[in-house]
Amino acid sequence: MNREAILKLQEFAGELKSMLGDDLITVIIFGSVLKSKNFDDVDVLVIAKNSQKYMEKIRRIRLKYRKKMGRFIDLNIT
């Protein structure tokens, strides 16, 4: 597991929570970032009420963390 990446992903989830508030149901991180220190991308599932309302803001946060982590964030939003 890559601890530095996990800490940054916790920050990412915190920003989502701040932005979406009670509309955020959950953020699920899965894939190789949890198993290996060497990973190519980060897989994230965001489940939120009214997700279409927040789509652009969520994508901007994803880009911010893509730069911070130096990895592609494969983001799925429902």
C-alpha positions in Angstrom: 0.0 0.0 0.0 1.2 3.5 -0.8 0.7 5.5 2.4 1.4 8.9 0.8 -1.2 8.2 -1.9 -3.7 7.1 0.7 -3.2 10.4 2.6 -3.7 12.4 -0.5 -6.9 10.4 -1.3 -8.2 11.1 2.2 -7.7 14.8 1.5 -9.5 14.4 -1.8 -12.5 12.7 -0.1 -12.5 15.5 2.5 -12.7 18.1 -0.2 -15.6 16.2 -1.7 -17.3 16.1 1.6 -16.9 19.8 2.2 -18.3 20.6 -1.2 -21.2 18.1 -1.4 -22.1 18.0 2.3 -25.0 15.7 3.0 -25.3 14.9 -0.7 -22.2 12.8 -0.6 -23.1 9.2 0.2 -19.6 7.6 -0.1 -16.2 7.7 -1.8 -14.7 4.3 -2.6 -11.1 3.9 -3.5 -10.2 0.6 -5.2 -7.6 -1.1 -7.4 -3.8 -1.3 -7.4 -3.3 1.9 -5.3 -4.5 -0.2 -2.3 -2.3 -3.2 -3.0 1.0 -1.8 -4.3 3.5 0.9 -3.9 3.8 0.9 -7.7 0.5 1.9 -9.4 -0.4 3.6 -12.7 -3.7 5.1 -11.8 -6.2 5.6 -9.0 -9.7 4.2 -9.2 -12.4 6.2 -7.4 -16.1 5.8 -7.2 -18.1 8.7 -5.9 -21.7 8.1 -5.0 -23.8 11.2 -4.3 -27.3 12.5 -4.4 -27.8 15.0 -7.2 -24.4 14.1 -8.7 -25.1 15.8 -12.0 -25.4 19.1 -10.1 -21.8 18.7 -8.9 -20.2 17.0 -11.9 -18.0 19.9 -13.0 -16.8 20.8 -9.5 -15.9 17.1 -8.8 -13.9 17.0 -12.0 -12.0 20.1 -11.0 -11.1 18.5 -7.7 -10.0 15.4 -9.6 -7.6 17.4 -11.8 -6.2 19.1 -8.7 -5.3 15.8 -7.1 -4.1 14.3 -10.4 -1.5 17.0 -10.4 -0.7 16.5 -6.7 -0.3 12.7 -7.1 1.2 12.6 -10.6 -1.2 9.8 -11.5 -4.4 9.6 -13.6 -7.5 9.4 -11.4 -10.1 7.2 -13.0 -13.3 8.8 -11.6 -16.7 7.2 -11.7 -19.6 9.3 -10.4 -23.1 8.1 -9.7 
